[in-house]
């Protein structure tokens, strides 16, 4: 089984490996139900989806009718204005077949001009706060990727007391001095406030080549061999206090969960650097 840790100050003991439900964006209900079996097998008790993840919320909905009490349920709105975010949050509740979402997150809040709208008067944050006041959601978070996300999350935490943040974290990305410094800064602030820190892109190998078939449903070329996934997953989980969101591909998901269930210690920098050189690993964000 996968170890659990407090998800920030929410009081929920979440498995340190969360199910990233982008993997359900384009699958059938039967395929989604087979994923549920895997989650239950490994004891995963936290689902992270988004309104923009294709049919993901629709695939999760039938699960909630039977297993709502087993999962901390998070989704996201990518809308920036109050009216659109308000409508999208309520639509997510319908799609997920629930009366309440545990965590609503402002999705990919990185671009400065969008940040000003979402965080300002008449913005999406107001809709999230209203939904919390009405009991439709319990907590509010913010997510993002790209090289500037850590700095933008710091700005977001200075503006509002978010309950969680989500951002990329893997060995090769942390070799970028700027990103590493900003990551450490925002995580230090999050830890001081007991804000949950979720990480993504753990098994990224490199951007997809411009030509050729993409064998997986991730928007980057992933690691695929179990031994290589083990190193990447164990490196992330080797940092206390962070959560790892799983891969956006249902066929790689069992390998990530298997790696997480066997985690004991973080691989050394020498081992990780050897992997970088062996597999020609390159940063997804530059």
ChimeraX attribute file (.defattr): number of C-alpha atoms within 10 A of each C-alpha:
attribute: neighborCount
match mode: 1-to-1
recipient: residues
	/A:1	14
	/A:2	19
	/A:3	16
	/A:4	16
	/A:5	16
	/A:6	17
	/A:7	24
	/A:8	21
	/A:9	13
	/A:10	17
	/A:11	9
	/A:12	16
	/A:13	15
	/A:14	23
	/A:15	23
	/A:16	25
	/A:17	29
	/A:18	24
	/A:19	25
	/A:20	22
	/A:21	27
	/A:22	24
	/A:23	25
	/A:24	26
	/A:25	21
	/A:26	16
	/A:27	16
	/A:28	12
	/A:29	16
	/A:30	10
	/A:31	13
	/A:32	21
	/A:33	17
	/A:34	11
	/A:35	20
	/A:36	16
	/A:37	11
	/A:38	15
	/A:39	19
	/A:40	13
	/A:41	11
	/A:42	18
	/A:43	20
	/A:44	24
	/A:45	24
	/A:46	23
	/A:47	22
	/A:48	22
	/A:49	26
	/A:50	24
	/A:51	23
	/A:52	16
	/A:53	17
	/A:54	16
	/A:55	20
	/A:56	25
	/A:57	26
	/A:58	19
	/A:59	23
	/A:60	22
	/A:61	19
	/A:62	18
	/A:63	16
	/A:64	16
	/A:65	12
	/A:66	9
	/A:67	13
	/A:68	15
	/A:69	10
	/A:70	13
	/A:71	18
	/A:72	20
	/A:73	23
	/A:74	22
	/A:75	27
	/A:76	25
	/A:77	24
	/A:78	20
	/A:79	25
	/A:80	24
	/A:81	20
	/A:82	22
	/A:83	14
	/A:84	15
	/A:85	23
	/A:86	22
	/A:87	13
	/A:88	18
	/A:89	26
	/A:90	15
	/A:91	14
	/A:92	23
	/A:93	19
	/A:94	15
	/A:95	18
	/A:96	25
	/A:97	19
	/A:98	16
	/A:99	11
	/A:100	19
	/A:101	22
	/A:102	20
	/A:103	24
	/A:104	29
	/A:105	29
	/A:106	26
	/A:107	21
	/A:108	20
	/A:109	24
	/A:110	21
	/A:111	13
	/A:112	10
	/A:113	9
	/A:114	16
	/A:115	20
	/A:116	13
	/A:117	17
	/A:118	23
	/A:119	20
	/A:120	16
	/A:121	12
	/A:122	14
	/A:123	22
	/A:124	26
	/A:125	27
	/A:126	19
	/A:127	22
	/A:128	26
	/A:129	18
	/A:130	15
	/A:131	21
	/A:132	19
	/A:133	11
	/A:134	11
	/A:135	14
	/A:136	21
	/A:137	23
	/A:138	19
	/A:139	21
	/A:140	24
	/A:141	26
	/A:142	25
	/A:143	24
	/A:144	23
	/A:145	20
	/A:146	15
	/A:147	21
	/A:148	17
	/A:149	23
	/A:150	28
	/A:151	17
	/A:152	22
	/A:153	25
	/A:154	19
	/A:155	13
	/A:156	20
	/A:157	20
	/A:158	11
	/A:159	11
	/A:160	12
	/A:161	13
	/A:162	20
	/A:163	24
	/A:164	24
	/A:165	26
	/A:166	25
	/A:167	21
	/A:168	25
	/A:169	23
	/A:170	19
	/A:171	20
	/A:172	20
	/A:173	21
	/A:174	16
	/A:175	11
	/A:176	14
	/A:177	10
	/A:178	14
	/A:179	22
	/A:180	15
	/A:181	13
	/A:182	19
	/A:183	22
	/A:184	13
	/A:185	14
	/A:186	22
	/A:187	21
	/A:188	14
	/A:189	14
	/A:190	22
	/A:191	14
	/A:192	9
	/A:193	15
	/A:194	18
	/A:195	23
	/A:196	22
	/A:197	22
	/A:198	21
	/A:199	23
	/A:200	22
	/A:201	24
	/A:202	27
	/A:203	25
	/A:204	27
	/A:205	25
	/A:206	19
	/A:207	15
	/A:208	16
	/A:209	10
	/A:210	7
	/A:211	6
	/A:212	7
	/A:213	8
	/A:214	13
	/A:215	9
	/A:216	15
	/A:217	19
	/A:218	18
	/A:219	14
	/A:220	18
	/A:221	19
	/A:222	24
	/A:223	19
	/A:224	16
	/A:225	10
	/A:226	14
	/A:227	11
	/A:228	17
	/A:229	24
	/A:230	21
	/A:231	23
	/A:232	26
	/A:233	27
	/A:234	22
	/A:235	21
	/A:236	23
	/A:237	22
	/A:238	15
	/A:239	11
	/A:240	9
	/A:241	18
	/A:242	23
	/A:243	24
	/A:244	25
	/A:245	24
	/A:246	29
	/A:247	27
	/A:248	23
	/A:249	21
	/A:250	23
	/A:251	14
	/A:252	22
	/A:253	19
	/A:254	18
	/A:255	20
	/A:256	24
	/A:257	27
	/A:258	17
	/A:259	21
	/A:260	25
	/A:261	17
	/A:262	14
	/A:263	18
	/A:264	11
	/A:265	12
	/A:266	17
	/A:267	16
	/A:268	11
	/A:269	11
	/A:270	9
	/A:271	11
	/A:272	18
	/A:273	13
	/A:274	12
	/A:275	16
	/A:276	15
	/A:277	10
	/A:278	9
	/A:279	12
	/A:280	10
	/A:281	19
	/A:282	15
	/A:283	16
	/A:284	19
	/A:285	15
	/A:286	10
